[in-house]
Amino acid sequence: MLIWAGLGNPGTKYAGNRHNIGFMALERIAQDHGFSPWKRSFQGLISEGRLGGEKILLLKPETFMNLSGQSVGEAMRFHKLTPAELTVFHDELDIAPGKVRLKEGGGHAGHNGLRSIHQHVGEAYARVRLGIGHPGHKDKVASYVLNDFAKAEQDWLDDMMRGLSDGAADLAAGEGAKFLNKVALRTAPPRSSTGTEGPKAPRARPEPKEKAVAEPVTAAEDPRTALQKLADRFR
């Protein structure tokens, strides 16, 4: 069994917050892959299902972000799992909006949810880092993450969610590169190849119209008599 924990805050007040993107990711995976209905357990909400040959327990802690480790630690102890069998989905300020990165172990970089998990299970777990971008100044971070995604962000957010769902089975199988490729196909799809026409032949220029020029009449062609020619000169 694997545990996938999404980080966020419980309740409708926070449901659309940037900080809740981890919850959103698990909800999309559960919906698309026919997981069980959500139920309360381990101080959170859980949903179970299979991806490929792996049984997956999805966990949304309801302890609030700063105490996420309480819920995650309880679930891991109950199922006798190690940090190597845990993957955490969380918001990441230092990654551009719509981008996804994987990380194995390491520090928490000031993320309070990760900090709590470190305290309860250690740091040797995998993370799916979901880019939400940075507001530009550290004083704005708290307000930024606790506000809903803007309407202008909904398109890339939906593409990200679709990509995470598309690649979920690869992630469960430990195929990180394939997982990220599936995400990228949604968030940054290749441009469709279109046939290119060869260089067009230059448009034919119309031939210049020739001006009508009266050709001189030669003596051999003039039927007048000498007297008529002399008379015509004085007309």
NUFI-63057 format. One record per residue: residue number from 1; residue in three letters; x negated, y, z negated of N, C-alpha, C in turn. Coordinates in Angstrom, 2 decimals. Each point is the difference from the previous one (the first is absolute). Example, Ala and Ser with C-alpha at 12.3 -4.5 7.8 and 13.67 -1.06 7.14 Angstrom:
[1, 'ALA', [-13.19, -5.69, -7.80], [0.89, 1.19, 0.00], [-0.90, 1.20, 0.00]]
[2, 'SER', [0.35, 1.05, 0.72], [-0.82, 1.19, -0.06], [0.77, 1.09, -0.73]]
This chain:
[1, 'MET', [-0.84, -1.21, 0.00], [0.84, 1.21, 0.00], [-0.87, 1.25, 0.00]]
[2, 'LEU', [0.49, 1.02, 0.67], [-0.63, 1.31, 0.01], [0.97, 1.03, -0.57]]
[3, 'ILE', [-0.52, 0.98, -0.70], [0.83, 1.11, -0.46], [-0.37, 1.24, 0.79]]
[4, 'TRP', [1.02, 0.61, 0.59], [-0.16, 1.30, 0.66], [0.76, 1.02, -0.83]]
[5, 'ALA', [-0.73, 0.92, -0.58], [0.61, 1.02, -0.84], [0.01, 1.34, 0.73]]
[6, 'GLY', [1.16, 0.62, 0.08], [0.12, 1.32, 0.58], [0.12, 1.01, -1.13]]
[7, 'LEU', [-0.69, 1.13, 0.12], [0.02, 0.98, -1.08], [0.98, 1.13, 0.30]]
[8, 'GLY', [0.63, 0.48, -1.07], [0.97, 1.09, 0.12], [0.63, 0.25, -1.36]]
[9, 'ASN', [1.02, 0.83, 0.00], [0.77, 0.29, -1.21], [1.43, -0.47, 0.20]]
[10, 'PRO', [0.63, -0.54, -1.04], [1.36, -0.53, 0.15], [1.07, 1.09, 0.03]]
[11, 'GLY', [1.13, -0.34, 0.61], [1.14, 0.91, 0.00], [0.16, 0.76, 1.31]]
[12, 'THR', [1.24, 0.39, 0.27], [0.32, 0.69, 1.25], [-0.67, 1.36, 0.09]]
[13, 'LYS', [-0.30, 0.60, -1.14], [-0.64, 1.32, -0.01], [-1.35, -0.02, 0.72]]
[14, 'TYR', [-0.69, -1.14, -0.07], [-1.34, -0.10, 0.56], [-0.06, -0.81, 1.30]]
[15, 'ALA', [1.13, -0.55, 0.41], [0.00, -0.99, 1.08], [-0.67, 0.48, 1.28]]
[16, 'GLY', [0.18, 1.29, 0.35], [-0.56, 0.50, 1.25], [-1.33, 0.70, -0.15]]
[17, 'ASN', [-0.58, -0.03, -1.21], [-1.28, 0.68, -0.25], [-1.16, -0.63, 0.75]]
[18, 'ARG', [-0.99, 0.81, 0.31], [-1.23, -0.53, 0.61], [-0.67, -1.02, -0.92]]
[19, 'HIS', [0.10, 0.22, -1.30], [-0.60, -0.90, -0.98], [0.64, -1.38, 0.03]]
[20, 'ASN', [1.18, -0.11, 0.60], [0.74, -1.27, 0.02], [-0.18, -0.79, 1.29]]
[21, 'ILE', [-0.97, 0.35, 0.79], [-0.17, -0.68, 1.27], [-0.32, -1.48, -0.18]]
[22, 'GLY', [-0.60, -0.36, -1.14], [-0.25, -1.41, -0.28], [1.29, -0.79, -0.16]]
[23, 'PHE', [0.97, 0.59, -0.70], [1.33, -0.62, -0.11], [0.62, -0.17, 1.39]]
[24, 'MET', [-0.09, 1.07, 0.80], [0.60, -0.02, 1.33], [-0.56, -1.14, 0.85]]
[25, 'ALA', [-1.30, -0.21, -0.10], [-0.65, -1.05, 0.79], [0.56, -1.38, -0.36]]
[26, 'LEU', [0.11, -0.29, -1.30], [0.51, -1.31, -0.41], [1.46, -0.17, 0.37]]
[27, 'GLU', [0.78, 1.07, -0.10], [1.41, -0.09, 0.37], [0.17, -0.35, 1.47]]
[28, 'ARG', [-0.86, 0.59, 0.85], [0.10, -0.29, 1.43], [-0.40, -1.45, 0.29]]
[29, 'ILE', [-1.06, -0.47, -0.64], [-0.44, -1.38, 0.20], [1.07, -0.98, -0.46]]
[30, 'ALA', [0.58, 0.25, -1.18], [1.05, -0.88, -0.51], [1.20, -0.05, 0.93]]
[31, 'GLN', [0.39, 1.15, 0.51], [1.15, 0.09, 0.89], [-0.24, -0.73, 1.32]]
[32, 'ASP', [-1.16, 0.22, 0.60], [-0.27, -0.56, 1.32], [-0.30, -1.48, -0.02]]
[33, 'HIS', [-0.49, -0.52, -1.12], [-0.43, -1.39, -0.04], [0.88, -0.89, -0.86]]
[34, 'GLY', [1.20, 0.45, -0.31], [0.98, -0.85, -0.66], [-0.36, -0.42, -1.41]]
[35, 'PHE', [-0.62, 0.87, -0.76], [-0.32, -0.32, -1.39], [1.27, 0.00, -0.85]]
[36, 'SER', [-0.12, -0.55, -1.19], [1.14, -0.08, -0.91], [0.44, 1.38, -0.46]]
[37, 'PRO', [1.25, 0.13, -0.47], [0.44, 1.29, -0.54], [-0.88, 0.42, -1.18]]
[38, 'TRP', [-0.13, 1.30, -0.18], [-0.81, 0.51, -1.10], [0.69, -0.31, -1.34]]
[39, 'LYS', [-0.81, -0.40, -0.98], [0.52, -0.25, -1.35], [-1.03, 0.50, -1.03]]
[40, 'ARG', [0.46, 0.21, -1.22], [-0.89, 0.53, -1.03], [-0.83, -1.11, -0.64]]
[41, 'SER', [-1.30, 0.29, -0.12], [-0.92, -0.93, -0.65], [-1.34, 0.69, -0.16]]
[42, 'PHE', [-0.77, -0.38, -0.98], [-1.35, 0.54, -0.23], [-0.01, 1.54, -0.07]]
[43, 'GLN', [1.00, 0.56, -0.66], [0.11, 1.46, -0.15], [0.07, 0.70, 1.37]]
[44, 'GLY', [0.61, -0.68, 0.94], [0.12, 0.57, 1.34], [1.06, -0.71, 0.80]]
[45, 'LEU', [-0.04, 0.19, 1.31], [0.90, -0.70, 0.92], [-0.84, -0.93, 0.86]]
[46, 'ILE', [0.48, -1.23, 0.20], [-0.74, -0.97, 0.79], [0.87, -0.56, 1.13]]
[47, 'SER', [-0.67, -0.41, 1.05], [0.66, -0.66, 1.13], [-0.99, -1.05, 0.50]]
[48, 'GLU', [0.50, -1.20, 0.31], [-0.88, -1.10, 0.39], [0.30, -0.47, 1.41]]
[49, 'GLY', [-1.03, -0.48, 0.66], [0.15, -0.53, 1.34], [-1.29, -0.64, 0.48]]
[50, 'ARG', [-0.01, -0.36, 1.28], [-1.19, -0.63, 0.57], [-0.41, 0.75, 1.27]]
[51, 'LEU', [-1.30, 0.10, 0.16], [-0.57, 0.56, 1.21], [-1.03, -1.01, 0.50]]
[52, 'GLY', [0.32, -0.62, 1.13], [-0.86, -1.08, 0.45], [0.02, -1.12, -1.02]]
[53, 'GLY', [-1.18, -0.42, -0.44], [-0.07, -1.08, -0.99], [-0.12, 0.50, -1.43]]
[54, 'GLU', [0.14, 1.30, -0.22], [-0.19, 0.56, -1.34], [1.31, 0.43, -0.65]]
[55, 'LYS', [0.14, -0.36, -1.27], [1.12, 0.49, -0.79], [-0.41, 1.36, -0.56]]
[56, 'ILE', [0.86, 0.98, 0.16], [-0.31, 1.37, -0.41], [1.01, 0.49, -1.03]]
[57, 'LEU', [-0.51, 0.56, -1.09], [0.85, 0.68, -0.97], [-0.21, 1.50, 0.17]]
[58, 'LEU', [1.04, 0.69, 0.42], [-0.05, 1.45, 0.11], [0.42, 0.60, -1.34]]
[59, 'LEU', [-0.77, 0.98, -0.47], [0.26, 0.58, -1.31], [-0.02, 1.52, 0.06]]
[60, 'LYS', [1.09, 0.61, -0.47], [0.08, 1.45, -0.14], [0.09, 0.32, -1.50]]
[61, 'PRO', [-1.11, 0.39, -0.62], [0.05, 0.31, -1.44], [0.98, 1.13, -0.30]]
[62, 'GLU', [0.75, -0.16, -1.10], [0.92, 1.05, -0.44], [-0.49, 0.67, -1.28]]
[63, 'THR', [-1.29, -0.10, -0.23], [-0.61, 0.59, -1.19], [-0.44, 1.44, 0.23]]
[64, 'PHE', [0.31, 0.55, 1.18], [-0.51, 1.28, 0.48], [-1.48, -0.19, 0.39]]
[65, 'MET', [-0.42, 0.85, 0.91], [-1.30, -0.14, 0.64], [-1.15, -0.18, -0.99]]
[66, 'ASN', [-0.05, 0.82, -1.03], [-1.14, 0.01, -0.90], [-0.15, -1.28, -0.82]]
[67, 'LEU', [1.05, -0.83, -0.02], [-0.05, -1.24, -0.77], [0.21, -1.23, 0.89]]
[68, 'SER', [-0.29, 0.15, 1.27], [0.22, -1.09, 0.97], [-0.69, -1.30, -0.41]]
[69, 'GLY', [-1.15, 0.12, -0.64], [-0.77, -1.19, -0.37], [0.71, -0.90, -0.99]]
[70, 'GLN', [0.90, 0.55, -0.80], [0.74, -0.84, -0.95], [0.83, -1.04, 0.74]]
[71, 'SER', [0.72, 0.46, 1.03], [0.86, -0.89, 0.78], [-0.83, -0.98, 0.82]]
[72, 'VAL', [-1.01, 0.51, 0.67], [-0.84, -0.86, 0.86], [-0.72, -1.05, -0.85]]
[73, 'GLY', [-0.56, 0.43, -1.13], [-0.72, -0.94, -0.87], [0.91, -1.10, -0.52]]
[74, 'GLU', [1.22, 0.34, -0.39], [0.94, -0.99, -0.50], [0.33, -1.04, 1.06]]
[75, 'ALA', [0.25, 0.44, 1.22], [0.31, -0.94, 1.08], [-1.18, -0.92, 0.30]]
[76, 'MET', [-1.20, 0.53, -0.02], [-1.18, -0.81, 0.30], [-0.26, -1.03, -1.10]]
[77, 'ARG', [0.17, 0.40, -1.23], [-0.21, -0.95, -1.10], [1.03, -1.11, 0.02]]
[78, 'PHE', [1.25, 0.36, 0.31], [1.06, -1.02, 0.05], [-0.30, -1.05, 1.07]]
[79, 'HIS', [-0.46, 0.43, 1.16], [-0.26, -0.93, 1.11], [-1.44, -0.50, 0.02]]
[80, 'LYS', [-0.78, 0.39, -1.01], [-1.39, -0.46, -0.13], [-0.81, 0.31, 1.26]]
[81, 'LEU', [0.10, 1.25, 0.43], [-0.70, 0.43, 1.21], [-1.21, 0.86, -0.37]]
[82, 'THR', [-0.94, 0.06, 0.91], [-1.19, 0.82, -0.18], [0.14, 1.27, 0.84]]
[83, 'PRO', [-0.86, 1.01, -0.24], [0.05, 1.22, 0.80], [-0.18, -0.26, 1.50]]
[84, 'ALA', [-0.66, -1.08, 0.37], [-0.19, -0.33, 1.41], [1.32, -0.32, 0.70]]
[85, 'GLU', [1.04, -0.27, -0.79], [1.31, -0.34, 0.57], [0.98, 1.17, -0.11]]
[86, 'LEU', [-0.53, 1.17, -0.27], [0.82, 1.21, -0.13], [-0.36, 1.00, 1.10]]
[87, 'THR', [1.03, 0.57, 0.64], [-0.17, 1.10, 0.94], [0.93, 1.13, -0.42]]
[88, 'VAL', [-0.54, 1.21, -0.06], [0.78, 1.16, -0.43], [0.18, 0.97, 1.16]]
[89, 'PHE', [1.23, 0.38, 0.27], [0.35, 0.98, 1.03], [0.18, 1.36, -0.69]]
[90, 'HIS', [-0.76, 1.00, 0.41], [0.09, 1.29, -0.68], [-0.26, 1.16, 0.93]]
[91, 'ASP', [0.45, 1.19, -0.41], [-0.23, 1.23, 0.76], [-1.47, 0.40, -0.13]]
[92, 'GLU', [-0.52, 0.60, 1.07], [-1.41, 0.41, 0.02], [-0.13, 1.40, 0.57]]
[93, 'LEU', [-0.41, 0.94, -0.85], [-0.15, 1.40, 0.40], [-1.13, 0.21, 0.99]]
[94, 'ASP', [-1.04, -0.80, -0.11], [-1.20, 0.23, 0.80], [0.04, -0.66, 1.37]]
[95, 'ILE', [1.15, -0.47, 0.41], [0.18, -0.60, 1.32], [1.10, 0.77, 0.72]]
[96, 'ALA', [-0.20, 0.25, 1.27], [0.94, 0.79, 0.79], [1.39, -0.65, 0.01]]
[97, 'PRO', [1.04, 0.81, 0.07], [1.36, -0.54, 0.04], [0.17, -1.03, 1.12]]
[98, 'GLY', [0.61, -1.13, -0.33], [0.27, -1.03, 0.99], [-1.11, -1.01, 0.19]]
[99, 'LYS', [-1.17, 0.24, -0.58], [-1.12, -0.94, 0.12], [0.02, -0.99, -1.15]]
[100, 'VAL', [-0.48, -1.21, 0.25], [-0.03, -1.05, -1.01], [-1.41, -0.58, -0.07]]
[101, 'ARG', [-0.49, -0.21, -1.21], [-1.31, -0.58, -0.20], [0.09, -1.12, -1.04]]
[102, 'LEU', [-0.91, -0.96, 0.09], [-0.10, -1.07, -0.98], [-1.25, 0.19, -0.84]]
[103, 'LYS', [0.07, -0.41, -1.25], [-1.16, 0.10, -0.88], [0.02, -1.16, -0.98]]
[104, 'GLU', [-1.16, -0.55, -0.26], [-0.15, -1.08, -0.98], [-0.77, 0.54, -1.19]]
[105, 'GLY', [0.62, 0.02, -1.17], [-0.67, 0.43, -1.20], [-0.36, 1.48, 0.02]]
[106, 'GLY', [-0.86, 0.40, -0.94], [-0.44, 1.39, -0.05], [0.77, 0.81, -1.02]]
[107, 'GLY', [-0.30, 1.29, -0.04], [0.60, 0.89, -0.99], [1.43, 0.40, 0.35]]
[108, 'HIS', [0.60, 0.79, -0.90], [1.39, 0.42, 0.20], [0.12, 1.40, 0.58]]
[109, 'ALA', [-1.13, 0.73, 0.10], [-0.04, 1.34, 0.60], [1.02, 0.96, -0.61]]
[110, 'GLY', [0.30, -0.18, -1.27], [0.91, 0.91, -0.68], [1.47, -0.31, 0.17]]
[111, 'HIS', [0.34, -1.07, 0.73], [1.40, -0.37, 0.18], [0.50, -0.64, -1.29]]
[112, 'ASN', [1.01, 0.59, -0.62], [0.44, -0.47, -1.32], [0.57, -1.41, 0.01]]
[113, 'GLY', [0.66, -0.37, 1.08], [0.52, -1.36, 0.09], [-1.13, -1.03, 0.05]]
[114, 'LEU', [-1.00, 0.28, 0.81], [-1.15, -0.91, 0.09], [-0.78, -0.01, -1.31]]
[115, 'ARG', [-0.12, 1.16, -0.61], [-0.71, 0.08, -1.28], [0.62, -0.95, -1.03]]
[116, 'SER', [1.34, -0.01, -0.04], [0.70, -0.87, -0.94], [-0.23, -1.47, 0.33]]
[117, 'ILE', [0.03, -0.33, 1.28], [-0.23, -1.40, 0.40], [-1.42, -0.42, -0.35]]
[118, 'HIS', [-0.96, 0.89, 0.20], [-1.39, -0.28, -0.40], [-0.06, -0.39, -1.49]]
[119, 'GLN', [0.74, 0.72, -0.81], [-0.03, -0.23, -1.44], [0.56, -1.36, -0.38]]
[120, 'HIS', [0.94, -0.51, 0.79], [0.68, -1.25, -0.35], [-0.54, -1.24, 0.71]]
[121, 'VAL', [-0.52, 0.15, 1.21], [-0.45, -1.21, 0.73], [-1.41, 0.14, 0.57]]
[122, 'GLY', [-0.63, 1.15, -0.17], [-1.31, 0.20, 0.60], [0.13, 0.65, 1.38]]
[123, 'GLU', [-1.12, 0.08, 0.72], [0.01, 0.73, 1.27], [-0.16, -0.89, 1.23]]
[124, 'ALA', [-0.14, -1.30, -0.17], [-0.32, -0.88, 1.13], [1.26, -0.47, 0.74]]
[125, 'TYR', [0.84, 0.95, 0.38], [1.20, -0.34, 0.76], [0.00, 0.80, 1.30]]
[126, 'ALA', [0.83, -0.42, 0.93], [0.06, 0.66, 1.32], [0.99, 1.15, -0.04]]
[127, 'ARG', [-0.26, 0.98, 0.84], [0.91, 1.15, 0.09], [0.36, 0.26, 1.47]]
[128, 'VAL', [1.24, 0.31, 0.24], [0.45, 0.52, 1.29], [0.23, 1.47, -0.22]]
[129, 'ARG', [-0.88, 0.80, 0.56], [-0.01, 1.45, -0.25], [0.82, 0.70, 1.08]]
[130, 'LEU', [1.07, 0.62, -0.40], [0.96, 0.58, 0.93], [-0.20, 1.52, 0.03]]
[131, 'GLY', [-0.53, 0.50, 1.11], [-0.34, 1.42, 0.09], [1.20, 0.91, -0.02]]
[132, 'ILE', [-0.06, 1.01, -0.87], [1.05, 1.02, -0.04], [-0.59, 1.40, 0.20]]
[133, 'GLY', [-1.34, 0.09, 0.12], [-0.63, 1.30, 0.18], [-0.13, 0.75, -1.32]]
[134, 'HIS', [-0.72, 1.10, 0.05], [-0.29, 0.79, -1.20], [0.61, 1.40, 0.16]]
[135, 'PRO', [0.54, 0.57, -1.07], [0.62, 1.33, 0.12], [-1.00, 1.13, 0.18]]
[136, 'GLY', [-1.29, -0.29, -0.18], [-1.01, 1.03, 0.24], [-0.69, 0.51, -1.24]]
[137, 'HIS', [0.64, -0.10, -1.15], [-0.60, 0.45, -1.25], [0.45, -0.92, -1.13]]
[138, 'LYS', [-0.91, -0.31, -0.90], [0.31, -0.97, -1.07], [1.14, 0.47, -0.90]]
[139, 'ASP', [0.18, 1.30, -0.12], [1.08, 0.51, -0.85], [1.38, -0.28, 0.58]]
[140, 'LYS', [0.05, -0.32, 1.28], [1.28, -0.26, 0.67], [0.34, -1.48, 0.08]]
[141, 'VAL', [-0.93, -0.86, -0.43], [0.18, -1.44, 0.19], [1.23, -0.54, -0.71]]
[142, 'ALA', [0.20, 0.34, -1.29], [1.12, -0.55, -0.77], [1.34, 0.33, 0.66]]
[143, 'SER', [0.16, 1.25, 0.41], [1.24, 0.41, 0.66], [0.16, -0.70, 1.35]]
[144, 'TYR', [-1.11, -0.14, 0.70], [0.03, -0.61, 1.34], [0.46, -1.45, -0.06]]
[145, 'VAL', [-0.59, -0.80, -0.88], [0.33, -1.43, -0.03], [1.37, -0.26, -0.60]]
[146, 'LEU', [0.49, 0.93, -0.82], [1.31, -0.19, -0.63], [1.12, 0.71, 0.75]]
[147, 'ASN', [-0.28, 0.38, 1.23], [1.04, 0.52, 0.89], [0.26, -0.99, 1.12]]
[148, 'ASP', [1.20, 0.08, 0.57], [0.37, -0.92, 1.07], [-0.78, 0.30, 1.28]]
[149, 'PHE', [-0.11, -1.02, 0.82], [-0.56, 0.20, 1.33], [0.88, 0.99, 0.76]]
[150, 'ALA', [-0.64, 0.88, 0.74], [0.74, 0.98, 0.78], [0.66, -0.68, 1.21]]
[151, 'LYS', [1.01, 0.65, 0.55], [0.67, -0.57, 1.17], [-0.98, -0.20, 1.15]]
[152, 'ALA', [-0.95, 0.91, 0.13], [-0.98, -0.11, 1.09], [-0.92, -1.20, -0.16]]
[153, 'GLU', [-0.03, -0.60, -1.19], [-0.87, -1.15, -0.25], [0.71, -1.34, 0.19]]
[154, 'GLN', [1.29, 0.04, 0.23], [0.77, -1.25, 0.03], [-0.40, -0.93, 1.14]]
[155, 'ASP', [-0.39, 0.56, 1.14], [-0.36, -0.86, 1.13], [-1.24, -0.83, -0.29]]
[156, 'TRP', [-1.08, 0.66, -0.46], [-1.21, -0.78, -0.28], [0.20, -0.93, -1.18]]
[157, 'LEU', [0.83, 0.41, -0.97], [0.27, -0.85, -1.16], [0.71, -1.28, 0.44]]
[158, 'ASP', [0.98, 0.14, 0.88], [0.72, -1.17, 0.49], [-0.92, -0.90, 0.83]]
[159, 'ASP', [-0.86, 0.60, 0.81], [-0.95, -0.80, 0.77], [-0.94, -0.77, -0.92]]
[160, 'MET', [-0.44, 0.64, -1.07], [-0.87, -0.69, -0.96], [0.71, -1.18, -0.63]]
[161, 'MET', [1.24, 0.21, -0.44], [0.76, -1.07, -0.64], [0.20, -1.19, 0.96]]
[162, 'ARG', [0.30, 0.30, 1.24], [0.17, -1.06, 0.99], [-1.30, -0.77, 0.19]]
[163, 'GLY', [-1.11, 0.75, 0.06], [-1.29, -0.65, 0.18], [-0.38, -0.89, -1.17]]
[164, 'LEU', [0.26, 0.46, -1.21], [-0.28, -0.82, -1.18], [0.79, -1.29, 0.03]]
[165, 'SER', [1.25, 0.11, 0.40], [0.84, -1.19, 0.10], [-0.48, -0.94, 1.10]]
[166, 'ASP', [-0.36, 0.58, 1.15], [-0.51, -0.82, 1.11], [-1.22, -0.81, -0.40]]
[167, 'GLY', [-0.88, 0.61, -0.79], [-1.26, -0.64, -0.34], [0.01, -0.75, -1.31]]
[168, 'ALA', [1.15, -0.07, -0.67], [0.06, -0.59, -1.34], [-0.52, -1.44, -0.04]]
[169, 'ALA', [0.37, -0.81, 0.98], [-0.45, -1.40, 0.00], [-1.51, -0.11, 0.15]]
[170, 'ASP', [-0.58, 0.90, 0.79], [-1.46, -0.01, 0.16], [-0.68, 0.40, -1.31]]
[171, 'LEU', [0.57, 0.97, -0.70], [-0.57, 0.41, -1.29], [0.06, -1.15, -0.99]]
[172, 'ALA', [1.12, -0.71, -0.02], [0.14, -1.14, -0.91], [-1.01, -1.10, 0.31]]
[173, 'ALA', [-0.35, -0.14, 1.28], [-0.95, -1.03, 0.42], [-1.45, 0.44, -0.18]]
[174, 'GLY', [-0.20, 1.20, -0.49], [-1.36, 0.49, -0.19], [-0.64, 0.54, 1.26]]
[175, 'GLU', [0.82, 0.26, 1.03], [-0.49, 0.52, 1.28], [0.14, 1.52, 0.02]]
[176, 'GLY', [-0.88, 0.67, -0.71], [0.11, 1.44, -0.15], [-0.09, 0.76, 1.30]]
[177, 'ALA', [-0.89, -0.42, 0.89], [-0.17, 0.70, 1.28], [1.26, -0.12, 0.85]]
[178, 'LYS', [0.61, -1.18, 0.02], [1.23, -0.19, 0.77], [1.13, 0.84, -0.60]]
[179, 'PHE', [0.04, 0.04, -1.32], [1.01, 0.80, -0.68], [-0.11, 1.46, 0.41]]
[180, 'LEU', [-1.20, 0.55, -0.07], [-0.20, 1.41, 0.34], [0.29, 0.25, 1.48]]
[181, 'ASN', [-0.28, -0.98, 0.83], [0.30, 0.16, 1.43], [1.51, 0.08, 0.24]]
[182, 'LYS', [0.76, -0.81, -0.72], [1.46, 0.04, 0.13], [0.53, 1.37, -0.44]]
[183, 'VAL', [-0.56, 0.53, -1.07], [0.41, 1.32, -0.46], [-0.33, 1.05, 1.05]]
[184, 'ALA', [-1.22, -0.10, 0.55], [-0.43, 0.99, 0.98], [0.86, -0.03, 1.26]]
[185, 'LEU', [0.51, -1.15, 0.37], [0.85, -0.10, 1.18], [1.30, 0.78, -0.17]]
[186, 'ARG', [0.39, 0.20, -1.25], [1.19, 0.81, -0.28], [-0.34, 1.48, -0.18]]
[187, 'THR', [-1.10, 0.25, -0.73], [-0.31, 1.38, -0.36], [-0.79, 0.74, 1.07]]
[188, 'ALA', [-0.73, -0.75, 0.82], [-0.78, 0.61, 1.08], [0.01, -0.92, 1.20]]
[189, 'PRO', [1.18, -0.21, 0.62], [0.10, -0.94, 1.11], [-0.82, 0.45, 1.19]]
[190, 'PRO', [-0.56, -0.98, 0.74], [-0.76, 0.38, 1.19], [0.91, 0.63, 1.04]]
[191, 'ARG', [-0.54, 0.90, 0.76], [0.79, 0.63, 1.05], [0.34, -1.03, 1.06]]
[192, 'SER', [1.24, 0.05, 0.46], [0.41, -0.95, 1.02], [-0.78, 0.27, 1.28]]
[193, 'SER', [-0.48, -1.09, 0.62], [-0.79, 0.18, 1.22], [0.93, 0.24, 1.16]]
[194, 'THR', [-0.26, 1.03, 0.76], [0.84, 0.33, 1.16], [-0.87, -0.05, 1.23]]
[195, 'GLY', [0.57, -0.49, 1.10], [-0.76, -0.07, 1.24], [-0.37, 1.38, 0.48]]
[196, 'THR', [-1.23, 0.13, 0.40], [-0.45, 1.30, 0.49], [-0.04, -0.01, 1.50]]
[197, 'GLU', [0.54, 1.00, 0.58], [0.01, 0.09, 1.45], [-1.36, 0.49, 0.49]]
[198, 'GLY', [-0.36, -0.45, 1.18], [-1.24, 0.47, 0.59], [0.15, 1.45, 0.40]]
[199, 'PRO', [-1.12, 0.59, 0.36], [0.09, 1.42, 0.37], [0.94, 0.20, 1.16]]
[200, 'LYS', [0.85, 0.97, -0.16], [0.97, 0.27, 1.05], [-0.69, 0.65, 1.19]]
[201, 'ALA', [0.44, -0.39, 1.19], [-0.56, 0.62, 1.20], [0.42, 1.46, 0.04]]
[202, 'PRO', [-0.91, 0.87, 0.41], [0.36, 1.42, 0.05], [1.13, 0.22, 0.98]]
[203, 'ARG', [0.86, 0.93, -0.35], [1.14, 0.30, 0.87], [-0.50, 0.55, 1.32]]
[204, 'ALA', [0.55, -0.53, 1.05], [-0.44, 0.43, 1.33], [0.39, 1.45, 0.23]]
[205, 'ARG', [-0.96, 0.76, 0.40], [0.28, 1.40, 0.27], [0.65, 0.11, 1.37]]
[206, 'PRO', [1.02, 0.81, 0.13], [0.64, 0.14, 1.32], [-0.98, 0.65, 0.99]]
[207, 'GLU', [0.05, -0.50, 1.21], [-0.85, 0.56, 1.05], [0.41, 1.44, 0.26]]
[208, 'PRO', [-0.95, 0.90, 0.12], [0.36, 1.40, 0.26], [0.71, 0.14, 1.33]]
[209, 'LYS', [1.04, 0.80, -0.03], [0.74, 0.20, 1.24], [-0.82, 0.82, 0.97]]
[210, 'GLU', [-0.01, -0.44, 1.24], [-0.74, 0.74, 1.02], [0.85, 1.15, 0.52]]
[211, 'LYS', [-0.62, 1.15, 0.13], [0.72, 1.14, 0.54], [0.13, -0.14, 1.51]]
[212, 'ALA', [1.17, 0.33, 0.47], [0.21, -0.07, 1.45], [-0.77, 1.14, 0.66]]
[213, 'VAL', [-0.92, -0.36, 0.85], [-0.81, 0.99, 0.71], [0.28, -0.10, 1.50]]
[214, 'ALA', [0.36, 1.12, 0.60], [0.29, -0.02, 1.44], [-1.31, -0.15, 0.76]]
[215, 'GLU', [-0.09, -1.07, 0.73], [-1.22, -0.22, 0.78], [0.02, 0.87, 1.25]]
[216, 'PRO', [-1.14, 0.56, 0.40], [-0.04, 0.82, 1.23], [0.34, -0.82, 1.22]]
[217, 'VAL', [0.66, 0.66, 0.92], [0.39, -0.68, 1.25], [-1.12, 0.20, 1.02]]
[218, 'THR', [-0.50, -1.08, 0.48], [-1.09, 0.09, 0.99], [0.57, 0.39, 1.35]]
[219, 'ALA', [-0.94, 0.48, 0.85], [0.43, 0.45, 1.34], [0.61, -1.12, 0.79]]
[220, 'ALA', [-0.48, -1.22, -0.22], [0.49, -1.13, 0.79], [1.44, -0.31, -0.36]]
[221, 'GLU', [0.41, 0.39, -1.21], [1.34, -0.35, -0.45], [1.00, 1.13, 0.27]]
[222, 'ASP', [-0.49, 1.25, 0.45], [0.88, 1.16, 0.18], [0.61, -0.07, 1.41]]
[223, 'PRO', [1.34, -0.15, 0.08], [0.64, -0.16, 1.33], [0.27, 1.33, 0.72]]
[224, 'ARG', [-0.33, 1.19, -0.64], [0.33, 1.30, 0.63], [-0.95, 0.30, 1.16]]
[225, 'THR', [0.56, 0.76, 0.92], [-0.83, 0.47, 1.13], [-0.79, 1.20, -0.46]]
[226, 'ALA', [-1.00, 0.41, 0.78], [-0.84, 1.14, -0.35], [0.83, 1.27, -0.12]]
[227, 'LEU', [1.00, 0.16, 0.92], [0.84, 1.19, -0.06], [0.84, 0.05, -1.27]]
[228, 'GLN', [0.51, -1.24, -0.41], [0.80, -0.06, -1.21], [-0.85, 0.32, -1.25]]
[229, 'LYS', [-1.22, -0.48, 0.01], [-0.89, 0.28, -1.12], [-0.26, 1.51, -0.11]]
[230, 'LEU', [-0.20, 0.67, 1.16], [-0.28, 1.42, -0.03], [1.22, 0.77, -0.49]]
[231, 'ALA', [1.19, -0.45, 0.46], [1.24, 0.66, -0.43], [0.22, -0.17, -1.51]]
[232, 'ASP', [-0.33, -1.20, -0.52], [0.24, -0.25, -1.43], [-0.89, 0.89, -0.88]]
[233, 'ARG', [-1.14, 0.43, 0.55], [-0.89, 0.81, -0.81], [0.58, 1.37, -0.26]]
[234, 'PHE', [0.88, 0.49, 0.92], [0.57, 1.33, -0.17], [1.39, 0.00, -0.59]]
[235, 'ARG', [0.47, -1.10, -0.46], [1.30, -0.06, -0.65], [-0.07, 0.42, -1.43]]
